[in-house]
Amino acid sequence: MAAYQLLIIGGGLSGIAAGIRAARFGLKTLILEQHNLPGGLNSYYLRQGRLLETGLHAMTNFAPPGAKKAPLNRLFRQLHLSRRQFEAHEQLGSEVRFAGRTLRFTNDIAMLEEAIACEFPEAIDQFRRLRLTIAAYDPFAAVPWRSARRFLAEHLRHPLLADMLLLPLMIYGNAEEHDMDLGQFVIMFRAIFEEGLFRPGGTMREFLDLLVQRFRDFGGELRYRCPVASIETDGGRVQGVRLESGEELTADAVLSTVGIPETMRLSGWEGDCARYAGRMSFMETISFIPRASAPSFAPRRTIVFYHNAPRLDYQRPDDYLDPSWGVICFPDNFSGLVPEDTVQVRVTNAASYPLWQGLAAEIYGPVKERWTQAAIAASEEIVGNYRPSIVYQDSFTPVTIERFTRKAQGAVYGSGIKIRDGATPWSNLFIAGTDQGYLGIVGAMLSGITIVNQHILR
């Protein structure tokens, strides 16, 4: 008999959610995490007594507790958690700034409609019809890839408005360059514009503690500092895994949340790994500023998506970083949060993994500092000068992301090619997480649950 009924590689949100779902139904389940903290792409670390979150700008798919069909509430039911006891702080309001034009939005889509009617009165009727088409579209249907850009061109007939709607959806969940699949566009449109943005009470640490404790309450096991060296196979089935320590663990089924390229490498899955490696990665800079200084520059905005060029240019940059477009997030600008002594500014820009990966160790630090300052300077053009007030600052690059998540080339949204059903060449090895096609925090967790429901529990 195998030591475990389900073995999960990766203690990120999709892995933990999958573990909770399996353990809840009595399966002997083990999660293997290579680091000493859970969370994967959405974790945290401590520097000089400060807690810095690595992935959480905001959670998408906000819904009040009574909306039973909403993805957020469906997620909580699947995890056997109380939605009514879960603190959810809605955004104050965000905006898209694109080539001198601005669209503001909140968790009430009427605000976005009003902004479009004011900024693009000639396109408001088309936008309303677009919403009706999106409401009727099934993004999970098994259909060939369709261009979101072409869809918007046909329905809006307004290139600038189309780019402004695409920008936040791409930045928050698109693994492809230049365009995105229509199904993914519909999912992200609903998640960001129709449902909205929020963050849980406390920090990412409290949210992860809640999930890990639920997993353990159901009898699940979680082992830290246990990197997997290989997935052991025999014929058409997986037998278990071998850890880098040499220890071997057997399992009836294995669920990998480390992406298609890394799963291919671990298992000996034949094929071109490079074909599945995502190209979109980012560099993020986090700055702490005394609250007393914040009103001089910080708008009452939660997130600002900005793009300075006249047409959307969502691609891996030719240089180390592209500060001409990105995200500026104010994690303190959510309703109901208790004020801290310092506030944060988080700046995220597209970055080139090959260039960062190719740097020699002795020049990596100076290069990172130079591009950190470039990112901050670009953000100051949007929100005002805050560099003189910074009391602490840190940043991480695509190389850091790859090292801590095992996502090939630091691609936070994984491969541009998704395996929707989670299947692999082995009948009992499955993919969950970004490369299964569900993105965002809520999406990642629903991915793990969906694969367990469809393949493990069945």
Disulfide bonds with the S-S distance in Angstrom:
none
